[in-house]
Every structure is written in structure tokens, then in C-alpha cells.
Amino acid sequence: MVAPSFQALAKKLLVVGGTGGVGLQVCKQAVARGWDVVSLSRRGQPVITDATDRSAPSGWIQKVNWSKGDSLDPSTYKDAITGADAVVHTVGMLFEDNYKDVLHSQSFEDLTKNVQSAIRGQNPLDTNKVPKSGLTYEKINRDTALTVANEAGKAGVESFVFISAAFSPPMVPNRYLTTKREAESALLTHPSKFRSIIFRPGFMSTPERPITLPLAGLLQVSSTILGNSINGTIPFAQALSTPPLSMETLTRAVMNAVENPEIKGIVDVGGIEELAHNPYNAQVGASKKVESGEKTE
């Protein structure tokens, strides 16, 4: 069910990383609400699989302008960002090597193999090593967001959403999280007048990635039983005690935030759930804390 819209129809939304898992779902949500949606990605066109939802009567995928470009190169998306009312940045990577294989694992066996391969390719103590792809956490998790944000400021964008993370997942180098926190800090203090909204989800599941569903079930049980009682006491404590989210819940919360001018600042896992089901709530997650200058971590 689509939540009531706060804004007039046919406003323009730019989704950076629109062909990825979260980005694709944001595009779908926005189209259903009547937005003029532009996706920006290196791929351009999305990969259509049997799991991709094409159930909209007229085909929601055909209603998106799939633009090919590099978020680190503003010249490739000048037209895409011109006239945009909001930007949603969904670009990010878990591993500097082999991360696409990890994301698209179809079984526990594949997931284990791909994670091991990714870990072998990284030395967390060697921060000067450049991955074979040339794509680092600094470039992807931080610099893409800040480059697009600078262009968004010039274009007069009203709101800028950044998909961050609640924690660094097990076996993922801490630079994954520190680069996201650096991006958050820069966005929240950006000289432009756009409204910065930071989402910090934990583990996310989606039917399009079947391996995530049983993992989400296990994490739901562990987070319900453990709550915050083990935080800081054992390895991976935060991952085990943070409730998982469905990707659909996150993207519904994202669009509710974009359409509610009262939402700004950091929205944590609890706030994401609340905002997804109550679009009129202006006091979710850490938004109130950010406004009053309180510490949010």
C-alpha cells in the first residue's frame, strides 16, 4: 500500500545507483507515487530477472529514465540532476574486492565462498592498497555522495537522502563504516540549503536475493532475544542485536521522508520502521537529537 503523498505529483527524483537493490526499489516506490524518476548508474539500464517486479499494469520500469553516468564525474549527469527536487543516494559497497559476487550469492555455500574470496583480497592494516578495480571505500561510500551533493546544491535540490549503515557487518573492514560516517558528517554540515536525511539500516532482506531471507529470520530471533544486552560484550554484538529490515520497508521510509518536509537528520533502524508505517511522524530515529546537537552514536 502506498502512503499518502505530502507533495504534488510529477516532482523529479534522481536516484543515484538506481539499478542496484535498494535503488531499484526506490525507483519503484517513487513511480507508484507519481514522481518523475531518473536513475543514474554506470550500467544505465537495469538487469531484468524473473525476481524483478514488473506487475504494474503499464510497467513501472518503462516509466523510469535510466541514465548512464559516473557519479564521480558531474559532466555525465548534468541533465539528470537539473530540475531535480530530491536526490536519493544508494551507492555503496561492502568489500573492495569481489563485492558484487557477495551481494548476489544464491546459497549459504556461495555466500561463504564469496566472502572468503573477498576477505583474502583485503588486508585491513594495509590502507594504501588499491583494489584491482580501483574502487575503494573512500571513492564509493564517501566521495560519490559528496560529489553528487555538491552538484545537488548547485541545482537547487530540496532534499538529499543518503543510505548509510547502522554498523559494519561481520568480517567487513571498518573502513566500510568510517567512510560512510565521513559522508554523513559532510552532508549534515553541507553549506547548501538542501535537507539532509541519513538512513542507518542494519541487515536488509529481499526476495530478489533469496539468501537474505533465512538470515533475516535468524537475526530477527537474535535481536528479539538479546536486544541491547550484549552490545560491546562479544564480537558482532551489534549485528546480532539489531533488528533486520526488509528492503521494501526501507524504501517506503525513504520516500515518506522525502515527501515529509519535517524529516531531517539521522534516522536509525527503529525510526525507519516507524517512518515506513507512519509517514506523518516528524520525530523519528535520531532526527530530534541531530537538531538539538545531541550525540547520535
N, C-alpha and C positions, 0 to 999 in steps of 0.2 A: 504494500500500500504506500502510495506517495504522499508525503506530508504536505500540508498546505504551504503555499509559497508566500513569502514575505514581499517578493519583488515582482515587478511587471514582467510579462513574458518577453522572450526574444532578446534578453540581455546576452552578452557574449562572454563565454568562459573559455579560457585557454588551459588545457590540461597538459602539463609537461610530463612526458612519459606515459602518454595516453594509450600505448599499445601493451603496457605491462599489466600485471594482475590487478593492482589497485586502480591504476589509471583507466583501464578499460571499464571497470565498474563505475567509476566516477562519471565517465562519458555516458554510460547507460542511464545512470540516475539523472544527470543533467538534461539529457534529451527528453526523458519522460516528464520533466518539469517545464519543458518549453524553452530551454536555453538554446542559443546558437553556439554550438560546441566546436572547438578547434582542438585537435590533438597534435602535439609536437613530439616527434621521436626520431631516432636515427633510422628506424625501419620504415616509417611512413605509414604504410598500410598494416593493419593488424593481421595476425595469423588466425584464420578461422578454423576451428576444430569442432568436433561433434559436441564438445562441452560448452562451446560458446553459445550464449543465449541469443537466439535470433527469433524469439517468439512474438516480438512486437508486430502488429498487423502489417505495418508498412515497412518494417525492417529498420530498427534503430541505428544499426551500423551504417546504413546508407545516409543517415541524417547528420553524421559527423564529418567534418572536413579534416581528413587525415593528412597532416602536413609533415613533410620530411625535413629535418634540420638537426643542427647540433646546438644544444642548449648553452654550450660554452662559446658559441660564435653567434652573436646577435644579428649579424647580417643575414643569417639563414632563417630567421623568424621575425623579421621586421613587420611583414604584413600580418603574420599570425597574431602578434601581440597588439597591433594597432586597433584601438577601439574596444579592447577587452575591458570588461567591468571587474572581472575577477580572474585570478590565476591559482591553479592547484598544482603544486609541485610534488610529484610522486616518485621521482627518480631516486634510486639508491641501490647499494649492493652489499651483500653480506660478506663475500670473500673477494679478494682482488684477483684470484685465480680460480677458474672453474665454477664461478658462482651461478651461471646460467644452468649448468647441469644439476647443481644442488637444488635450485628452485623447481626444476621440472622433474625431479625424481618421482617415479610412479610406484615405488615399493620401498619397504624398510631396507631391503638389500641394496637397492640402487642408492638410497639416501646415504647409507653408511659408507658405501664405496666412494661416492662423490664428495662427501665431507672429508673423508680421509685423504683423498686426492688434493682437495683444496688446501687442507692443513699442511700437507707435505710441501706444498709450493710456497709456504709462507714461514718466515721467521719473525715472530713478534718483536724480537730485540733488534732486528735489522730494519730500522725505519727509513733507510736510504735506498733499499732495494726497490727497483721499478718492475712491476709485473710485465709479463710478456706482452700483454695487451696495451700497456701504457696507461691503463685506467687505475687510478689509486683512490683510496677513500677520500683523500683531500679533494681530488677533482670531481668525483661523482657525488659524494654525500654532502659536500660543503660548497664547492665552487660553482657547480651547476645552479644551485639555489640562489647564490648571491649574484651571479651574473644575470640570471633572469629577473631577480628582484630589482636590480639596478635599472634594467630596461622597463620593468613594470612601473617604476617610479616615474620615468620619463614619459611613459604612455598615459599616465594619469589613472592607473588601475586603482580601484577602490579597496579591494581586499586581496590578501596573499596568504594562501594556505600552504603549510609545509608539513609533509608527513615525516615525522621523526620516529623515535622509538623509546619505549619505557626503559629498556635495559639492553645490554649487549648479550646476545644469546650464547649458550654454552659453546665453547670451542671457537668462538669468533673473536678475533683480536679486538682489544679495547679501542683501537683507533676507529673502529666502526662507529662507536658511540661518541667518542670525543669530537669527531668531525661533525657529527650531527648537532652536538651541543654548541659547537662553534657557530654553526649556521643559525641555530636558534637565537643565540645571543645577538648576532649581527642583524637578524630580521627584526627582533623586538626593539632594537635601538636604531633601526634604519631611518635616515633623515627624510625619506619620502613620507607622505601622509597616508599611505595605504594602511589598512587594518591588518595586522599580522595575527594569524591563528596557527598555533603549533599543536599538532596531534601527536600524542605519545602512546600508540598501541603496543600491546605485548604480542604474543603469538597470534597469528591470524590463520583462519581456515577458510577453504572454499572448495566446492565440489569440483571445480576445474583442476584442482591439484589434490587428487584423492588421498594421497599420503598424509595430508594435513588433518583430515577428519578424525582418524583414531587418535592422533597426537593431541588434538584439541580436547577430545574426550578425557584422556588421561590427565591433562593439565587442569581441566575443569574440576575433576575429582581432587587432585592435589591442592589446588588453590582453595577449594571449599573446606577441606580438612585442615590445612596448615595456616591459611590466612597470612597474617604478617608475623606470626610467632617465630619463624625461623630466619627472618631477614638478617643477613650478616653473620649467621652462625655456621652455615655449611656452603660448600660450592654450589653455584647455580640456584641459591635460595630464592632470589627474586623471580627467576624463570618459573620455579615450581609454585610460587605463591601468588603469581599474577594471573587473574582470570583470562582465558583466551577470548578472542573476539572473532566473529565471522567477518569476512571481508565486506559483506553486504551491510552489516551494522556500521562498520567504519565509514563506508562511502555514503550511507544515508546521513550519518552525523556530519560528515564533511559538507554535504550540500545544505543541510539545515543551518550550519554555521555560516556558510556563505550568504544565505538568504536572511539571516537574522543579524542586523547591524549591531546588536548589543554584545555579540560574542567576539571576544578577542583574547589574546594571550595563550597560555598553555592549557590544553585540555588533556587530562590524564585518562587512564582506562575507565575508571568509574564515570568520569564526565562524558566519555564517548558513548557509553551505554545510555546514560541519562539523556544526552542530546539526541541520540538516534530515535528515542521513543517520545521525547518531549521537546519539539523544536522551538517552543516559546520560552524555554528556560534560559535566562541570560546569566545565571550564576552556576556554571558547571565547572568541574575539574578545578584547575588552579587559576582560572581566569581572574577571580576576585583577588587572589594572592598577588598576581602579577601587577594588577592595578594599584594595590596598596604598598607594593615594594617588598612584600614578604618573600622569604626564601622559598623556592618551589621544589627543591630537591632534598 
